[in-house]
């Protein structure tokens, strides 16, 4: 028996009324399963978008450290005569995170009258301040307004071509310009062979 004979046999069975009811029920179940699958796939898509947003946060946090050093090394090595370049940046502290706060203020005024008709007024002010929070899929995290990058303590540049005074000055000026720091915070050294 080949495939076409089996299809003919199945179609003959479906022609009875009981089989038509079965087929309709089967069709309804199929539609329900496809709707449920699309809802679950949409949920996975949203979850993937959240993961991507978390990855972007991590990337943003790494920008101040190794990323900046690598970028500077790449740019400084492009200066004519610089050769191979290594960069080290030191900071005064870590990044400072500025959180948003919710505050509420309560004012109470109490007036007391004494025996001689003298009144005494007491004013009381209470301020409550707490970090604002964001809710994301059942978890809470503080709301961050901005992240301040730490102040640069100093930069060391080690370059093959730094024994040439012109190259040394170009490297110093480039670092000063890019990082917006004074010259005394930049030290350029010659790389050993």
Secondary structure, 3 states (H helix, E strand, C coil): CCHHHHHHHHHHHHCCHHHHHHHHHHHHHHHHHHHHHHHHHHHHHHHHHHHHHHHHHHHHHHHHHHHHHHHHHHHHCCCCCCCCEEEEEEECCCCEEEECEEEEEEEEEEEEECCCCCEEEEEEEEEEEEECEEEECCEEEECEEEEECCCEEEEEEEEHHHHCHHHHHHHHHHHHHHHCCCHHHEEEEECCC
